[in-house]
Amino acid sequence: MKMNLRHGIWVLAVGVGIAISAGTVHAVAAPLLQDHEQQQQQHEQDYSKNKTYQQGMREGKSDFAHHMDHSKKRHYKKDEDNKAYEAGYQKGRGN
């Protein structure tokens, strides 16, 4: 009987420790995820007046409306234009 009580107390202590650790990790990770989302939104807002972003947005909406995949994937010389197009396309598809 005494052995079962000790075993039960250890199991309870380990369970409480895991619960506290998980809560701490969740509390620390939540602000980091919010910061990442805000940075991503700010980055997309930078493209709003970019022509390639707007073209990606139009093509993304069109593909979404016609149930098509990424059929009009464009390639630009500048990496920034590729990023703007892809951001617009994803936004146009509703992602």
C-alpha positions in Angstrom: 0.0 0.0 0.0 2.8 2.4 0.9 4.6 1.6 -2.4 1.4 2.4 -4.4 1.0 5.7 -2.6 4.6 6.8 -3.4 4.3 5.7 -7.0 1.0 7.7 -7.3 2.6 10.8 -5.8 5.5 10.6 -8.2 3.2 10.2 -11.2 1.2 13.2 -10.0 4.4 15.3 -9.5 5.6 14.5 -13.0 2.2 15.3 -14.5 2.1 18.7 -12.7 5.6 19.4 -13.9 4.8 18.7 -17.5 1.6 20.8 -17.3 3.6 23.8 -15.9 6.3 23.4 -18.5 3.7 23.3 -21.3 1.9 26.4 -20.0 5.2 28.2 -19.9 6.2 27.3 -23.4 2.8 28.3 -24.7 3.0 31.7 -22.9 6.4 32.4 -24.3 5.6 31.2 -27.9 2.3 33.2 -28.3 3.9 36.7 -28.4 6.6 35.4 -30.8 3.9 34.1 -33.2 2.0 37.4 -33.0 5.2 39.3 -33.8 5.8 37.1 -36.8 2.3 37.6 -38.1 2.6 41.4 -37.7 5.9 41.4 -39.6 4.3 39.3 -42.4 1.4 41.7 -42.6 3.7 44.7 -42.7 5.8 43.1 -45.4 2.7 42.5 -47.5 1.5 46.1 -47.1 4.8 47.3 -48.6 3.8 45.7 -51.9 0.3 47.2 -52.1 1.2 49.7 -54.8 3.6 47.4 -56.6 2.5 46.5 -60.2 3.7 42.9 -59.9 1.8 42.5 -56.6 -1.4 43.8 -58.2 -0.9 41.5 -61.2 -0.4 38.5 -58.8 -3.5 39.6 -56.9 -5.6 39.7 -60.1 -4.3 36.3 -61.3 -4.8 34.7 -57.9 -8.4 35.9 -57.8 -9.0 34.6 -61.3 -7.4 31.2 -60.6 -9.5 30.9 -57.4 -12.7 31.8 -59.2 -12.0 29.3 -61.9 -10.7 26.6 -59.6 -7.3 26.5 -61.2 -3.9 26.0 -59.7 -0.9 28.4 -59.9 -1.2 28.2 -63.7 0.2 31.7 -64.5 3.4 31.6 -62.4 5.5 34.5 -63.5 9.2 34.8 -63.2 10.8 38.2 -62.9 14.4 39.2 -63.0 14.3 41.0 -59.6 13.8 38.8 -56.5 11.7 41.6 -55.0 9.3 41.5 -57.9 9.0 37.7 -57.5 8.2 38.1 -53.9 5.6 40.9 -54.6 3.9 38.8 -57.3 3.7 35.7 -55.0 2.4 37.7 -52.1 -0.3 39.2 -54.3 -1.2 35.9 -55.8 -1.5 34.3 -52.3 -3.6 37.2 -51.1 -5.8 37.0 -54.2 -6.5 33.3 -53.6 -7.5 34.1 -50.1 -4.5 32.6 -48.3 
